[in-house]
Amino acid sequence: MFGELVEPVALSTLDDQAYADRLRGLEEAVDRSADSDPLVRYLCDLTAGHPDWNVRRIAVEALAARFTGSAEAREAISEATHDDVDWVAFTAIKSAGEHRIPEAVEHMIRISGWPSNFSKPAYARKPVGCGAAFTKRALWDFFGTRDPDRLRRLEDEHFADKHAAVRAARREPDLRDAVLVPGGPFIAGANVQEIGPFQMDNTDNPLRVVEVESFHIDRTAVTNARYAEFLADARGGAEFAHPDEPPGKDYTPAHWRDPRFNEPTLPVVGVDWYDAYAFARWAGGRLPSEDEWEKAARGTDARVYPWGDEWDRAKAQCVLSAYEHDELRDLAELEELLVRTTTTWPKRPVLPADSLPAGASPHGALNMAGNVWEITRTNFFSKSDMAPFFQGRKGSTFMNRPEAFHVLRGGTWTSPPVCLTTFYRGKDLLTDRHNEVGFRCVYEVAR
């Protein structure tokens, strides 16, 4: 429509005066153009994809001045609030406030936070520049007030449909076999002073006090029988998928046909982080944070193992019991044993999920030491929630990225006792599927 005026290569060859003249010509041509759906679509395309930021800015200004009655135009302006060039984003933000564009509110709140918060007299905030100032002003303009209490009510009204949709989509938590972990503080972290014979250092989990809210947690790791219910319900759909989930995933465990691992009462293994995430959503819950997992495993008295401070091989399935071995003196002996593993030996590496009740945690959760590692939602390096962004990429391209590793807890059937302590942190690549790794879910407590 304005091809000669906005052709990217031609613009890049102009000197400053000719470039300014070309932009002015574009503004005049847009002003002369009659209102039409094709013009709206063309301006939206310029806003979203033109390589010259001034062309994008002019398109945003034109959409805001003439076409805010068009849903397509309002959405384009809203998306432009995140443009990577500041003045395009500022133009969109100012336009959203001046023209009270409802679709832009959610976008701007992502930038500045909730206006009912930043409008409070005692709200502490660092000065961060023009963008924050423009966004705050635009949100005040949209809602027509700076009173924090009134803003809170108006926010609820504005997002009422979204709140209703979330409530309608929320699944009731599957508490058929879950135990309650009361909220409050607990002692987290390692409480040993010496590095053991396997030369494993636990200083990445320092001793400290952590407070968590009350939650329910599965009494056992998720079993094959329970996971089969999920497969029957979710396979072929993406209703429970993480947004970053690899395309074409069907959630079938890698070891679903292995008779050593697929009995209904055994904990499901051969699943990756995305599988566990989807199952947890299907079950009306989520994956535990590592702090939640640790409190469920050890209670409030800083115990080393779920059952107490002394190692007892009769209360946990580990490398000694799985391989029917009496003692391992060091890492070399452990590795010498592990390299003898085959697809058929050891014959029964994993126990049923509800076995060894004498090894229960203070809250009644079973096998939180040994049997299978358990997936959490916590990133191993940042210790914040996982936020993967690897969709469509092969594991070899991100296997060294810190963002790709989640925390494992509890140890497994190939682990020595040191890995079965309540504070030991393991890690795994979020796309790996091992016969040593399973998971359990946590659920919010009804208020």
LUMVEX-389562 format. One record per residue (C-alpha): residue number from 1; x, y, z. Coordinates in nm, 3 decimals. Layout:
+-----+---------+---------+---------+
: num :      c1 :      c2 :      c3 :
+-----+---------+---------+---------+
: NUM :       X :       Y :       Z :
...
+-----+---------+---------+---------+
END
This chain:
+-----+---------+---------+---------+
: num :      c1 :      c2 :      c3 :
+-----+---------+---------+---------+
:   1 :   0.000 :   0.000 :   0.000 :
:   2 :   0.287 :   0.237 :   0.083 :
:   3 :   0.554 :   0.005 :  -0.051 :
:   4 :   0.793 :   0.264 :  -0.193 :
:   5 :   0.777 :   0.475 :   0.122 :
:   6 :   0.851 :   0.193 :   0.367 :
:   7 :   1.073 :  -0.042 :   0.162 :
:   8 :   1.341 :  -0.139 :   0.421 :
:   9 :   1.647 :  -0.148 :   0.192 :
:  10 :   1.558 :   0.188 :   0.039 :
:  11 :   1.513 :   0.346 :   0.381 :
:  12 :   1.852 :   0.220 :   0.496 :
:  13 :   2.031 :   0.389 :   0.205 :
:  14 :   1.891 :   0.738 :   0.271 :
:  15 :   2.082 :   1.018 :   0.438 :
:  16 :   1.929 :   1.173 :   0.748 :
:  17 :   1.736 :   1.449 :   0.570 :
:  18 :   1.598 :   1.218 :   0.302 :
:  19 :   1.505 :   0.965 :   0.572 :
:  20 :   1.313 :   1.231 :   0.767 :
:  21 :   1.137 :   1.342 :   0.446 :
:  22 :   1.041 :   0.982 :   0.370 :
:  23 :   0.887 :   0.937 :   0.717 :
:  24 :   0.696 :   1.262 :   0.682 :
:  25 :   0.569 :   1.142 :   0.346 :
:  26 :   0.450 :   0.820 :   0.508 :
:  27 :   0.259 :   1.012 :   0.776 :
:  28 :   0.093 :   1.230 :   0.514 :
:  29 :   0.005 :   0.933 :   0.294 :
:  30 :  -0.156 :   0.755 :   0.588 :
:  31 :  -0.353 :   1.068 :   0.679 :
:  32 :  -0.483 :   1.096 :   0.323 :
:  33 :  -0.590 :   0.735 :   0.304 :
:  34 :  -0.955 :   0.655 :   0.351 :
:  35 :  -1.055 :   0.441 :   0.646 :
:  36 :  -1.079 :   0.077 :   0.545 :
:  37 :  -1.023 :  -0.274 :   0.674 :
:  38 :  -0.727 :  -0.325 :   0.436 :
:  39 :  -0.562 :  -0.013 :   0.578 :
:  40 :  -0.608 :  -0.140 :   0.933 :
:  41 :  -0.455 :  -0.475 :   0.844 :
:  42 :  -0.166 :  -0.309 :   0.662 :
:  43 :  -0.088 :  -0.081 :   0.958 :
:  44 :  -0.110 :  -0.377 :   1.195 :
:  45 :   0.141 :  -0.563 :   0.979 :
:  46 :   0.375 :  -0.264 :   0.985 :
:  47 :   0.340 :  -0.240 :   1.363 :
:  48 :   0.428 :  -0.603 :   1.412 :
:  49 :   0.700 :  -0.664 :   1.159 :
:  50 :   0.862 :  -0.367 :   0.991 :
:  51 :   1.237 :  -0.352 :   1.064 :
:  52 :   1.246 :   0.028 :   1.092 :
:  53 :   1.120 :   0.134 :   1.433 :
:  54 :   1.001 :   0.475 :   1.316 :
:  55 :   0.773 :   0.307 :   1.063 :
:  56 :   0.633 :   0.092 :   1.346 :
:  57 :   0.584 :   0.404 :   1.559 :
:  58 :   0.396 :   0.587 :   1.285 :
:  59 :   0.173 :   0.282 :   1.231 :
:  60 :   0.093 :   0.267 :   1.604 :
:  61 :   0.007 :   0.638 :   1.608 :
:  62 :  -0.222 :   0.597 :   1.307 :
:  63 :  -0.402 :   0.299 :   1.457 :
:  64 :  -0.454 :   0.481 :   1.785 :
:  65 :  -0.574 :   0.802 :   1.620 :
:  66 :  -0.826 :   0.646 :   1.382 :
:  67 :  -0.898 :   0.279 :   1.445 :
:  68 :  -0.942 :   0.201 :   1.814 :
:  69 :  -1.288 :   0.075 :   1.726 :
:  70 :  -1.119 :  -0.220 :   1.553 :
:  71 :  -1.030 :  -0.520 :   1.772 :
:  72 :  -0.741 :  -0.598 :   1.538 :
:  73 :  -0.599 :  -0.247 :   1.582 :
:  74 :  -0.638 :  -0.257 :   1.961 :
:  75 :  -0.456 :  -0.589 :   1.977 :
:  76 :  -0.172 :  -0.456 :   1.759 :
:  77 :  -0.132 :  -0.153 :   1.987 :
:  78 :  -0.136 :  -0.380 :   2.292 :
:  79 :   0.136 :  -0.602 :   2.149 :
:  80 :   0.341 :  -0.295 :   2.059 :
:  81 :   0.368 :  -0.204 :   2.429 :
:  82 :   0.642 :  -0.474 :   2.434 :
:  83 :   0.830 :  -0.348 :   2.126 :
:  84 :   1.205 :  -0.382 :   2.171 :
:  85 :   1.262 :  -0.016 :   2.079 :
:  86 :   1.164 :   0.211 :   2.362 :
:  87 :   0.981 :   0.483 :   2.174 :
:  88 :   0.758 :   0.242 :   1.986 :
:  89 :   0.662 :   0.084 :   2.318 :
:  90 :   0.616 :   0.426 :   2.482 :
:  91 :   0.391 :   0.539 :   2.196 :
:  92 :   0.176 :   0.228 :   2.233 :
:  93 :   0.159 :   0.266 :   2.612 :
:  94 :   0.059 :   0.631 :   2.596 :
:  95 :  -0.202 :   0.551 :   2.330 :
:  96 :  -0.345 :   0.269 :   2.541 :
:  97 :  -0.402 :   0.505 :   2.831 :
:  98 :  -0.532 :   0.798 :   2.631 :
:  99 :  -0.777 :   0.583 :   2.432 :
: 100 :  -0.854 :   0.347 :   2.722 :
: 101 :  -0.774 :   0.032 :   2.528 :
: 102 :  -0.893 :  -0.260 :   2.746 :
: 103 :  -0.681 :  -0.526 :   2.574 :
: 104 :  -0.365 :  -0.335 :   2.672 :
: 105 :  -0.426 :  -0.343 :   3.047 :
: 106 :  -0.290 :  -0.693 :   3.098 :
: 107 :   0.017 :  -0.608 :   2.889 :
: 108 :   0.089 :  -0.295 :   3.090 :
: 109 :   0.042 :  -0.468 :   3.424 :
: 110 :   0.314 :  -0.712 :   3.317 :
: 111 :   0.541 :  -0.408 :   3.277 :
: 112 :   0.460 :  -0.208 :   3.589 :
: 113 :   0.272 :  -0.436 :   3.826 :
: 114 :  -0.078 :  -0.379 :   3.963 :
: 115 :  -0.186 :  -0.013 :   3.987 :
: 116 :  -0.362 :  -0.087 :   4.318 :
: 117 :  -0.017 :  -0.172 :   4.454 :
: 118 :   0.200 :   0.103 :   4.311 :
: 119 :  -0.065 :   0.363 :   4.402 :
: 120 :  -0.035 :   0.292 :   4.774 :
: 121 :   0.128 :   0.584 :   4.961 :
: 122 :   0.393 :   0.367 :   5.127 :
: 123 :   0.470 :   0.154 :   4.821 :
: 124 :   0.847 :   0.123 :   4.778 :
: 125 :   0.971 :   0.134 :   4.421 :
: 126 :   1.304 :   0.204 :   4.255 :
: 127 :   1.301 :   0.465 :   3.978 :
: 128 :   1.355 :   0.283 :   3.649 :
: 129 :   1.292 :   0.538 :   3.372 :
: 130 :   1.038 :   0.665 :   3.121 :
: 131 :   0.873 :   0.332 :   3.053 :
: 132 :   0.760 :   0.283 :   3.412 :
: 133 :   0.635 :   0.640 :   3.432 :
: 134 :   0.441 :   0.617 :   3.106 :
: 135 :   0.290 :   0.282 :   3.207 :
: 136 :   0.180 :   0.400 :   3.550 :
: 137 :   0.018 :   0.709 :   3.398 :
: 138 :  -0.153 :   0.503 :   3.126 :
: 139 :  -0.304 :   0.263 :   3.380 :
: 140 :  -0.429 :   0.549 :   3.595 :
: 141 :  -0.579 :   0.707 :   3.283 :
: 142 :  -0.748 :   0.382 :   3.186 :
: 143 :  -0.905 :   0.320 :   3.527 :
: 144 :  -0.975 :   0.689 :   3.588 :
: 145 :  -0.850 :   0.695 :   3.948 :
: 146 :  -0.539 :   0.677 :   4.165 :
: 147 :  -0.716 :   0.557 :   4.476 :
: 148 :  -0.567 :   0.212 :   4.559 :
: 149 :  -0.888 :   0.069 :   4.709 :
: 150 :  -1.097 :   0.175 :   4.412 :
: 151 :  -0.828 :   0.050 :   4.175 :
: 152 :  -0.840 :  -0.291 :   4.342 :
: 153 :  -1.215 :  -0.315 :   4.280 :
: 154 :  -1.180 :  -0.195 :   3.921 :
: 155 :  -0.902 :  -0.448 :   3.855 :
: 156 :  -1.128 :  -0.729 :   3.977 :
: 157 :  -1.408 :  -0.604 :   3.753 :
: 158 :  -1.181 :  -0.573 :   3.452 :
: 159 :  -1.051 :  -0.927 :   3.489 :
: 160 :  -1.381 :  -1.082 :   3.601 :
: 161 :  -1.412 :  -1.290 :   3.284 :
: 162 :  -1.058 :  -1.422 :   3.320 :
: 163 :  -1.117 :  -1.507 :   3.685 :
: 164 :  -1.434 :  -1.692 :   3.588 :
: 165 :  -1.253 :  -1.883 :   3.312 :
: 166 :  -0.978 :  -1.986 :   3.551 :
: 167 :  -1.233 :  -2.104 :   3.807 :
: 168 :  -1.420 :  -2.299 :   3.540 :
: 169 :  -1.101 :  -2.466 :   3.416 :
: 170 :  -0.968 :  -2.545 :   3.764 :
: 171 :  -0.969 :  -2.915 :   3.837 :
: 172 :  -1.052 :  -3.045 :   4.179 :
: 173 :  -0.735 :  -3.172 :   4.348 :
: 174 :  -0.696 :  -3.548 :   4.355 :
: 175 :  -0.665 :  -3.602 :   4.731 :
: 176 :  -0.754 :  -3.972 :   4.727 :
: 177 :  -0.416 :  -4.060 :   4.875 :
: 178 :  -0.259 :  -3.736 :   4.997 :
: 179 :  -0.132 :  -3.621 :   5.335 :
: 180 :  -0.140 :  -3.275 :   5.488 :
: 181 :   0.178 :  -3.081 :   5.558 :
: 182 :   0.090 :  -2.794 :   5.795 :
: 183 :   0.224 :  -2.450 :   5.715 :
: 184 :   0.489 :  -2.274 :   5.917 :
: 185 :   0.867 :  -2.272 :   5.953 :
: 186 :   1.099 :  -2.570 :   5.935 :
: 187 :   1.474 :  -2.621 :   5.943 :
: 188 :   1.600 :  -2.681 :   5.590 :
: 189 :   1.942 :  -2.765 :   5.457 :
: 190 :   2.236 :  -2.985 :   5.541 :
: 191 :   2.324 :  -3.046 :   5.904 :
: 192 :   2.649 :  -3.237 :   5.852 :
: 193 :   2.996 :  -3.091 :   5.887 :
: 194 :   3.210 :  -3.351 :   5.706 :
: 195 :   3.230 :  -3.471 :   5.349 :
: 196 :   3.161 :  -3.845 :   5.347 :
: 197 :   3.344 :  -4.134 :   5.180 :
: 198 :   3.177 :  -4.058 :   4.845 :
: 199 :   3.323 :  -3.706 :   4.845 :
: 200 :   2.980 :  -3.547 :   4.806 :
: 201 :   2.952 :  -3.195 :   4.937 :
: 202 :   2.611 :  -3.074 :   5.056 :
: 203 :   2.700 :  -2.707 :   5.100 :
: 204 :   2.471 :  -2.605 :   4.812 :
: 205 :   2.182 :  -2.651 :   5.057 :
: 206 :   2.292 :  -2.448 :   5.362 :
: 207 :   2.124 :  -2.486 :   5.698 :
: 208 :   1.847 :  -2.225 :   5.737 :
: 209 :   1.488 :  -2.168 :   5.845 :
: 210 :   1.223 :  -2.170 :   5.569 :
: 211 :   0.854 :  -2.097 :   5.601 :
: 212 :   0.598 :  -2.257 :   5.370 :
: 213 :   0.219 :  -2.245 :   5.359 :
: 214 :   0.010 :  -2.554 :   5.427 :
: 215 :  -0.024 :  -2.801 :   5.140 :
: 216 :  -0.125 :  -3.156 :   5.064 :
: 217 :   0.125 :  -3.394 :   4.907 :
: 218 :   0.078 :  -3.738 :   4.756 :
: 219 :   0.140 :  -4.006 :   5.018 :
: 220 :   0.333 :  -4.206 :   4.758 :
: 221 :   0.506 :  -4.133 :   4.432 :
: 222 :   0.263 :  -4.138 :   4.139 :
: 223 :   0.205 :  -4.501 :   4.042 :
: 224 :   0.178 :  -4.660 :   3.700 :
: 225 :  -0.188 :  -4.731 :   3.768 :
: 226 :  -0.261 :  -4.368 :   3.842 :
: 227 :  -0.050 :  -4.246 :   3.552 :
: 228 :  -0.248 :  -4.476 :   3.319 :
: 229 :  -0.564 :  -4.283 :   3.414 :
: 230 :  -0.390 :  -3.963 :   3.307 :
: 231 :  -0.276 :  -4.115 :   2.976 :
: 232 :  -0.627 :  -4.229 :   2.893 :
: 233 :  -0.763 :  -3.882 :   2.961 :
: 234 :  -0.489 :  -3.658 :   2.824 :
: 235 :  -0.320 :  -3.837 :   2.537 :
: 236 :  -0.364 :  -3.661 :   2.205 :
: 237 :  -0.445 :  -3.325 :   2.362 :
: 238 :  -0.257 :  -3.027 :   2.501 :
: 239 :  -0.501 :  -2.921 :   2.773 :
: 240 :  -0.250 :  -2.981 :   3.052 :
: 241 :   0.071 :  -2.909 :   2.863 :
: 242 :   0.337 :  -2.663 :   2.968 :
: 243 :   0.362 :  -2.384 :   2.705 :
: 244 :   0.721 :  -2.487 :   2.632 :
: 245 :   0.639 :  -2.856 :   2.591 :
: 246 :   0.803 :  -3.025 :   2.290 :
: 247 :   0.557 :  -3.060 :   2.000 :
: 248 :   0.392 :  -3.396 :   1.946 :
: 249 :   0.436 :  -3.519 :   2.303 :
: 250 :   0.204 :  -3.801 :   2.412 :
: 251 :   0.335 :  -3.844 :   2.772 :
: 252 :   0.394 :  -4.219 :   2.739 :
: 253 :   0.675 :  -4.318 :   2.979 :
: 254 :   0.994 :  -4.452 :   2.823 :
: 255 :   0.979 :  -4.771 :   3.030 :
: 256 :   0.608 :  -4.836 :   2.989 :
: 257 :   0.675 :  -5.182 :   2.839 :
: 258 :   0.959 :  -5.287 :   3.069 :
: 259 :   0.826 :  -5.555 :   3.309 :
: 260 :   1.072 :  -5.444 :   3.577 :
: 261 :   0.912 :  -5.098 :   3.589 :
: 262 :   0.556 :  -5.117 :   3.456 :
: 263 :   0.361 :  -5.303 :   3.724 :
: 264 :   0.058 :  -5.098 :   3.835 :
: 265 :   0.176 :  -5.056 :   4.196 :
: 266 :   0.524 :  -4.933 :   4.108 :
: 267 :   0.607 :  -4.564 :   4.084 :
: 268 :   0.596 :  -4.443 :   3.726 :
: 269 :   0.944 :  -4.382 :   3.581 :
: 270 :   1.078 :  -4.284 :   3.241 :
: 271 :   0.896 :  -3.950 :   3.247 :
: 272 :   1.050 :  -3.608 :   3.200 :
: 273 :   0.975 :  -3.273 :   3.363 :
: 274 :   0.710 :  -3.183 :   3.102 :
: 275 :   0.529 :  -3.514 :   3.158 :
: 276 :   0.526 :  -3.460 :   3.534 :
: 277 :   0.409 :  -3.100 :   3.493 :
: 278 :   0.116 :  -3.208 :   3.273 :
: 279 :   0.016 :  -3.489 :   3.509 :
: 280 :   0.018 :  -3.251 :   3.807 :
: 281 :  -0.215 :  -3.010 :   3.626 :
: 282 :  -0.444 :  -3.297 :   3.530 :
: 283 :  -0.452 :  -3.406 :   3.895 :
: 284 :  -0.551 :  -3.056 :   4.009 :
: 285 :  -0.213 :  -2.988 :   4.163 :
: 286 :   0.142 :  -2.892 :   4.074 :
: 287 :   0.493 :  -3.018 :   4.119 :
: 288 :   0.639 :  -2.943 :   4.461 :
: 289 :   0.904 :  -2.681 :   4.516 :
: 290 :   1.213 :  -2.831 :   4.669 :
: 291 :   1.134 :  -2.654 :   4.997 :
: 292 :   0.786 :  -2.809 :   5.002 :
: 293 :   0.934 :  -3.147 :   4.921 :
: 294 :   1.194 :  -3.113 :   5.195 :
: 295 :   0.944 :  -3.016 :   5.463 :
: 296 :   0.720 :  -3.308 :   5.367 :
: 297 :   1.020 :  -3.541 :   5.392 :
: 298 :   1.174 :  -3.424 :   5.720 :
: 299 :   0.917 :  -3.233 :   5.923 :
: 300 :   1.036 :  -2.955 :   6.151 :
: 301 :   1.318 :  -3.117 :   6.347 :
: 302 :   1.594 :  -3.114 :   6.083 :
: 303 :   1.616 :  -3.493 :   6.066 :
: 304 :   1.866 :  -3.645 :   5.826 :
: 305 :   1.633 :  -3.915 :   5.691 :
: 306 :   1.252 :  -3.918 :   5.683 :
: 307 :   1.246 :  -4.159 :   5.979 :
: 308 :   1.521 :  -3.997 :   6.189 :
: 309 :   1.892 :  -3.924 :   6.205 :
: 310 :   2.037 :  -4.275 :   6.175 :
: 311 :   2.072 :  -4.465 :   5.849 :
: 312 :   1.862 :  -4.784 :   5.830 :
: 313 :   1.882 :  -4.979 :   5.503 :
: 314 :   1.562 :  -5.168 :   5.592 :
: 315 :   1.364 :  -4.844 :   5.555 :
: 316 :   1.467 :  -4.738 :   5.203 :
: 317 :   1.540 :  -4.892 :   4.865 :
: 318 :   1.888 :  -4.785 :   4.759 :
: 319 :   2.185 :  -4.927 :   4.571 :
: 320 :   2.266 :  -5.167 :   4.855 :
: 321 :   1.927 :  -5.335 :   4.860 :
: 322 :   1.851 :  -5.310 :   4.487 :
: 323 :   2.183 :  -5.475 :   4.397 :
: 324 :   2.187 :  -5.703 :   4.705 :
: 325 :   2.522 :  -5.562 :   4.810 :
: 326 :   2.650 :  -5.540 :   5.167 :
: 327 :   2.877 :  -5.236 :   5.164 :
: 328 :   3.030 :  -4.977 :   4.934 :
: 329 :   3.338 :  -4.804 :   5.064 :
: 330 :   3.388 :  -4.531 :   4.806 :
: 331 :   3.283 :  -4.388 :   4.471 :
: 332 :   3.502 :  -4.629 :   4.276 :
: 333 :   3.325 :  -4.931 :   4.426 :
: 334 :   2.986 :  -4.773 :   4.357 :
: 335 :   3.070 :  -4.711 :   3.993 :
: 336 :   3.212 :  -5.059 :   3.953 :
: 337 :   2.877 :  -5.197 :   4.069 :
: 338 :   2.668 :  -4.964 :   3.855 :
: 339 :   2.847 :  -5.044 :   3.529 :
: 340 :   2.731 :  -5.405 :   3.569 :
: 341 :   2.370 :  -5.288 :   3.526 :
: 342 :   2.188 :  -5.435 :   3.225 :
: 343 :   1.837 :  -5.423 :   3.082 :
: 344 :   1.752 :  -5.727 :   3.294 :
: 345 :   1.965 :  -5.683 :   3.607 :
: 346 :   1.901 :  -5.602 :   3.883 :
: 347 :   1.581 :  -5.799 :   3.845 :
: 348 :   1.365 :  -5.593 :   4.083 :
: 349 :   1.520 :  -5.250 :   4.125 :
: 350 :   1.205 :  -5.059 :   4.228 :
: 351 :   0.960 :  -5.142 :   4.506 :
: 352 :   0.585 :  -5.069 :   4.507 :
: 353 :   0.516 :  -4.705 :   4.586 :
: 354 :   0.346 :  -4.785 :   4.917 :
: 355 :   0.616 :  -5.020 :   5.047 :
: 356 :   0.842 :  -4.974 :   5.352 :
: 357 :   0.594 :  -4.794 :   5.580 :
: 358 :   0.853 :  -4.793 :   5.861 :
: 359 :   1.047 :  -4.537 :   5.658 :
: 360 :   0.759 :  -4.288 :   5.641 :
: 361 :   0.819 :  -3.918 :   5.690 :
: 362 :   0.677 :  -3.733 :   5.994 :
: 363 :   0.375 :  -3.638 :   5.778 :
: 364 :   0.313 :  -3.994 :   5.659 :
: 365 :   0.464 :  -3.975 :   5.310 :
: 366 :   0.632 :  -4.296 :   5.195 :
: 367 :   0.962 :  -4.358 :   5.016 :
: 368 :   1.082 :  -4.001 :   5.026 :
: 369 :   1.424 :  -4.160 :   5.070 :
: 370 :   1.518 :  -4.395 :   4.788 :
: 371 :   1.325 :  -4.604 :   4.539 :
: 372 :   1.305 :  -4.324 :   4.277 :
: 373 :   1.433 :  -3.969 :   4.255 :
: 374 :   1.145 :  -3.719 :   4.259 :
: 375 :   1.104 :  -3.428 :   4.022 :
: 376 :   1.040 :  -3.079 :   4.161 :
: 377 :   0.945 :  -2.751 :   3.996 :
: 378 :   1.263 :  -2.580 :   4.125 :
: 379 :   1.556 :  -2.486 :   3.903 :
: 380 :   1.878 :  -2.639 :   4.037 :
: 381 :   2.092 :  -2.329 :   3.984 :
: 382 :   1.860 :  -2.033 :   4.043 :
: 383 :   1.648 :  -2.211 :   4.308 :
: 384 :   1.342 :  -2.036 :   4.161 :
: 385 :   1.057 :  -2.202 :   3.971 :
: 386 :   1.147 :  -2.357 :   3.638 :
: 387 :   1.079 :  -2.131 :   3.339 :
: 388 :   1.194 :  -2.328 :   3.032 :
: 389 :   1.204 :  -2.177 :   2.683 :
: 390 :   1.342 :  -2.457 :   2.466 :
: 391 :   1.045 :  -2.559 :   2.249 :
: 392 :   1.146 :  -2.694 :   1.911 :
: 393 :   1.514 :  -2.729 :   2.003 :
: 394 :   1.714 :  -3.048 :   2.042 :
: 395 :   1.846 :  -3.133 :   2.385 :
: 396 :   2.204 :  -3.107 :   2.260 :
: 397 :   2.153 :  -2.734 :   2.207 :
: 398 :   2.050 :  -2.659 :   2.565 :
: 399 :   2.196 :  -2.939 :   2.775 :
: 400 :   2.454 :  -2.699 :   2.922 :
: 401 :   2.209 :  -2.420 :   2.995 :
: 402 :   2.134 :  -2.363 :   3.366 :
: 403 :   1.770 :  -2.294 :   3.283 :
: 404 :   1.729 :  -2.655 :   3.167 :
: 405 :   1.800 :  -2.832 :   3.497 :
: 406 :   1.544 :  -2.903 :   3.766 :
: 407 :   1.607 :  -3.027 :   4.118 :
: 408 :   1.566 :  -3.394 :   4.201 :
: 409 :   1.513 :  -3.501 :   4.562 :
: 410 :   1.522 :  -3.820 :   4.765 :
: 411 :   1.769 :  -4.046 :   4.590 :
: 412 :   1.688 :  -4.363 :   4.397 :
: 413 :   1.760 :  -4.734 :   4.366 :
: 414 :   2.109 :  -4.666 :   4.226 :
: 415 :   2.199 :  -4.417 :   4.502 :
: 416 :   2.420 :  -4.463 :   4.806 :
: 417 :   2.270 :  -4.358 :   5.141 :
: 418 :   2.422 :  -4.008 :   5.126 :
: 419 :   2.188 :  -3.924 :   4.837 :
: 420 :   1.887 :  -4.038 :   5.040 :
: 421 :   1.920 :  -3.765 :   5.301 :
: 422 :   1.637 :  -3.515 :   5.327 :
: 423 :   1.861 :  -3.229 :   5.222 :
: 424 :   2.055 :  -3.380 :   4.930 :
: 425 :   1.999 :  -3.203 :   4.596 :
: 426 :   2.023 :  -3.391 :   4.267 :
: 427 :   1.960 :  -3.245 :   3.923 :
: 428 :   1.844 :  -3.358 :   3.581 :
: 429 :   1.789 :  -3.217 :   3.233 :
: 430 :   1.420 :  -3.141 :   3.195 :
: 431 :   1.384 :  -3.358 :   2.880 :
: 432 :   1.563 :  -3.666 :   3.017 :
: 433 :   1.360 :  -3.981 :   3.093 :
: 434 :   1.527 :  -4.224 :   3.332 :
: 435 :   1.416 :  -4.543 :   3.499 :
: 436 :   1.549 :  -4.393 :   3.823 :
: 437 :   1.319 :  -4.087 :   3.827 :
: 438 :   0.953 :  -4.042 :   3.921 :
: 439 :   0.753 :  -3.772 :   4.100 :
: 440 :   0.467 :  -3.685 :   4.330 :
: 441 :   0.234 :  -3.383 :   4.336 :
: 442 :   0.130 :  -3.119 :   4.587 :
: 443 :  -0.210 :  -2.952 :   4.617 :
: 444 :  -0.337 :  -2.629 :   4.765 :
: 445 :  -0.527 :  -2.643 :   5.091 :
: 446 :  -0.885 :  -2.516 :   5.060 :
: 447 :  -0.932 :  -2.183 :   5.235 :
+-----+---------+---------+---------+
END
